[in-house]
Amino acid sequence: MKINVGGIDRSLRIIVGLALIAWAIFGGPVWAWIGVVPLATGLFKFCPFYTLLGLNTCPTKKQ
């Protein structure tokens, strides 16, 4: 897996994922468990959907 999620995108995914999971735990709707997806993609720094679209928010390293 090539890293394709970086910086602000990663932070937002983790925050939104945790918020949705917390909402589900504390009485929110069942669909709030979808927060597992943005949390996982933020933690692993890889989004399969970005690969399909050819997107990459991770800054490239200069050599």
Secondary structure, DSSP 4 states (H G I P E B T S, - for coil): ------HHHHHHHHHHHHHHHHHHHTT--GGGGGGHHHHHHHHHT--HHHHHHT---SPPPP-
